[in-house]
Amino acid sequence: MPRRTPRTALDRQRTPRRFPKFLGAASICALIAALLSPLTQATAADSTTALAANDYCGGQCSDILPPGQNGNATLAQILLNQAFGIQPDHAEDQLGPYNNLASGAATLTDAKINDFFNDASFGVASDQVASTTAPGGRTDVTIVRDKKTGVPHITGTTRYGTEYGAGYAAAQDRLWLMDVFRHVGRGQLTSFAGGAPSNQGLEQEFWRNAPYTEADLQTQIDNAIANNGARGQQALADANAYIDGINAYIDASDSGRYFPGEYVLTGHKDSITNAGTIDHFKITDLVALASVIGSLFGSGGGGEVNNALSLLAAQSKYGVTEGTKVWESFRERNDPEAVLTVHNGESFPYASKPDTAQGEALPDAGSVAQEPLVYDRTGSAATATATSASATAAATTLTSAKRGMSNALVVSGKYTASGHPIAVFGPQTGYFAPQLLMLQEIQGPGLSARGASFAGLSMYVELGRGQDYSWSATTSGQDIIDTYAVELCQDDYHYLYHGTCTAMDKVERTNSWKPTTADGTAAGSYRMQVYRTKYGPVEYRATVGGKKVAYTTLRSSYMHEADSIIGFQMLNDPDYVKSPGTFQSAVQHINYTFNWFYADSSHTAYYNSGDNPVRATGVDAEFPVWAQAAYEWRNWDPTTNTASYTPPSAHPNSIDQDYYISWNNKQAKDYTTAPWGDGSVHRGNLLEDRVKKLVAAGGVTRSSLTKAMADAALADLRAEDVLPKLLKVINSSTVTDTTAAAAVTKLSDWVTAGAKRKETSAGSKAYANADAIRILDAWWPLLVKAEFQPGLGTDLYTAFSNNLPIDESPSAAHGPTGAHAGSSFQYGWWSYVDKDIRAVLGESVQGGLSQKYCGGGTLSACRDALISTLKTAAGLTAAQVYPGDDQCSAGDQWCADSIVQRTLGGIKHGKITWQNRPTYQQVVEYTSHR
């Protein structure tokens, strides 16, 4: 029987509101009694030992991935969880240790690291083997699962068998999730899982970005294989074996009746008769899955239309010359005060401002209209909630402020106690139940790795370790998406391509749904429609100089979602990656926009990946350009969407720098990223300041570097890096107002205490300095508005806010999972406030704003504005600042910040305290090398 989760570790669970009340205790118990018998899974083979490959980490590789390895649950297990909070084995046994680092980091030592992480050594000790399975009865592969975490350790004697085992293990742990996301990638989630507004928004967000037909998905596979020789053929064989393993598990679990219970709750299977079908996977499903992950985490760029609108607003306010200067100062393309990953001064020019822009196609004022995606709404698809979800999805898709998340801290062996490099790194991929990522170890011919992969794409480890090296990634965000203005002809659905009037290609998807046990949303339906051109899908309509145009977005990875498979294959190949140089060569084959980090026993390395198109001379990547041959990517072929790309040497890269940090900050000097906000204050500074201090002192250890990460994970960026300057303005003369004075004292005390959002004690669910935190959360949007709106004017202030959000506190609704997402302080106006306040104080500012804004540039008026808004903020109650949501009561500050594992299936987990850190994380220090 699955164990019950101790309530001392995690917040009390709630029955999700989407499960109807008729699932009461009595009916649940009756159902459980009928369903417990078919829970036995594949037969286990006898085994007392587990094969361990060559491991050069010396027991010093660790990792963690909450909530737990097991992301599948039968109907009986789901009902037990809903009724009594009982967790299936290994469903959340990594959540407690992950949560506990927030309070335990202060006393962390190397010996205690695995109190908060898993031992990530290869293999499983014989006394720690929980089960050994021969999937499908095969003799060429075994899946060993360890007792502590249930992670699959896949060992094959043939390449086919190894990948078959990887597919089987993936389905054991994430079948329902994989099924959900193959439908997301095809824009068919609502028909599969239900019409909840969140499901509507999710499928719309991703299908707008990648409106592929089945033929498109197959073409991408064919091209990726054809263009990569023997490795391409091997990737195809690996993918087919992987799918065979998935389908073998589907058949076994169906006949054995231990398939995920969500299939019953969503009406795909009958719990009594077992009628119904779980569709087999096919190879195009992997491309659909890849398109979702690539769109979410690895596609920098876009936002050119929003950029044009804010530029026009600036020029309308100040005139063309001065307005352009104001716009450029807020854009911060290459801010000299920005924190850099490659900090040795080396320049990597990309997407720089041209001396004289060519081909710009800025819209006429008031002419821009977003292209509709959804048509013919019926039933619940026509509600206000549904249309609001659609608007949010569209805004998320069309912005350049992609959610990067993820961080990395890597220190050269020259500055460590052992003389070996140390890395603490991982991706922040949000928090889901089950998690998007899954752990595995894979050992077979040409494969030797352990780590995390996205569910359904785990034929290779995507982030993890090899025999004597580890690697990880953060989202980089450089611009690989451009917006073209295609001139219309004949009607609204034809455009000029090289002088010929050409019909747009219309792609449609019709979805309908009805209530199920899992999702009681009333019946509804709609049709999604995208018009595609050779320059990509249509996103807006407008006029330019009176001419009717459609604005399209062209992404270099569009129609190339499968290409990155080769890079991941190389990373898993011990005969390929043997050094920093071969690591960099491997990740050069990944066409998504990521920062890649590497560490072995002697070296560290960094490389920025992505197919960066070579733009025509004079084209400014910030704005839409005319869809004409003169302004296309160099050597662009619209049939295959290929072009000339910048060479590897032009991408930010480095070997053995003293240290590297990344938290989605600027990569290197002169390398412009698409999102706004790479200025003087960025959350990357939280890592930079701490790691730089450690390196200066020397003797860095795994625990000290982990503590630096954990300390930054609790820091409020605004309080640490901006609040002291705001207080300096306020304290430039005596504060006589009692309300303001009391607030200043609380804020000052918080800064002195370290500016953390940290519990008073482990599990207290109350912050130290709670009043100061409440005041700053309330004050920040008020002070930003009071500081900038009077000078910018309402229209320009609003336009800039559309380019870069004002704030991103932990309690804000942001990130891939909405509120309670952990990741915070990626986007905000902290750099603008910092530069402006320093200018008003008369301090030196490099790359400052074009004028002073706070108080019109005078210290006394600025101080008055800050004190006035501070008094207003101090008077707001906790219930006003934290109004509550479906997870928290109004006024519950800790809960408002807390991390929630967003349910993508039937199993619920408790809330954990806020930390701003990777979801999957490694701590590594290799002791030797092959």
Summary of the structure (lengths in Angstrom):
residues: 930
radius of gyration: 27.0
end to end distance: 44.4
largest distance: 81.1
contacts: 3474
relative contact order: 0.15
helix: 38%
strand: 19%
